[in-house]
Amino acid sequence: MTGLRAHLKVDFRSRRNLAVAIAGLCLVLLAMLAVAQATHLHANETDADHCQLCIVMHTAAPAVAAAAIIVMVQLGALAPIADPVFVLRKSQTRLFIRPPPASC
């Protein structure tokens, strides 16, 4: 058993270096994703409905807003009143994504 522990023993310095390298890699990836989110554009408004990056960022927005509200309540600050934004979208009237076969 002691022989196995001697082989599995890892130096503290190498663990620390590995943790620093992983943290650096995570920070670089986070910076790259932030730049990609901030700089990407869509040709029209409906493309954003199918963009995976936009979908993920819009699902995270309510959590960020809730965290900001919690901090503001703890500090005793008044929250600004947001004006409602109405979005008009055409409803899809097509039932199928392709026409019926020519034999019908």
N, C-alpha and C positions, 0 to 999 in steps of 0.2 A: 504494500500500500504506500509506503513512503517513497518507493522508487517511482510510482505513478505520479505522486504529488510533485516530485522533483522535476519530472518531464513536463507537467502541466503548469508549473509555476511561471507566471509572466511578470516581467519586470514592470514596475510602476511607471517608469519613465516612458516605456514604449506604449503603455496604455494611454498615458496622457497625450503623447504625440498623436496617437490614432484618434483620440477624441477631438483634438484640435483640428486635425485634418478633416474629419467628418463634419464638424461644425462649420469650417470654412467652405466646404463643398455645398452644404445646405444654404449658406448665405449667398453664395454665387448663384445657385439655382433660383433662389427667391428673387434676387435682383434681376435675373434674366426674365423670369415670369412677370415681374412688375413692369419691365420695359415692354414686353410683348402685349400686356393688357392695356397699357397706356397708349400705345402707338397703333393698334390695329383698328381698321376702319371697315365699314360695310358699304356696298354699293347702294343699297336701299334699306329701308327700315325693317322689312320682313326677313332679311338675312340674319339679323340679330336673334331671331327666334330659334334658329337652328344652329347657331354658333355655340359650341360647347364651352368656350371660354366665357362668353357673355352669360350663359346660363349659370355657370358656377359662381361668377362674381355677383350676379343678382340674387342668388340664394344666400350668399354670405352677408349681403347688405342689411337685412333685418337684424341679424345678430350684432352687427357693429352698431346699429342705431340703438338697440336695446342696451348695450354696454355704455354708450354715451349718455343715455337717459339716466341710467343708474348713477353714473358719476355726477351728473348735473343735479340730481335730487339730493345726493349726499352733500354737495357743496351749497345747496340752497339756491341755485340759479333757476331762473324762469326759462322754460323752453320756448323757442320761437314757434309761432303757429305757421304751419306749412299750408300753402294753397293747394287745393286738389288739382291734379292733372288728369284730364280726360283723354283717353286714347281711343280713337275710332279705328276699327278694323273691319274689313269686309269679311263676312262669313263665307265659308267655303260651301258652295252649292253642289259641287261635284261629289258623287257618291263613290266613284271609283277613280283610280289613278291612271287607268288606261281605257281606251274604248273597247267595246265588245269585239269578239272575233268576227271576221268577215263572213263566216258561215251562218251567223244568226240572222 
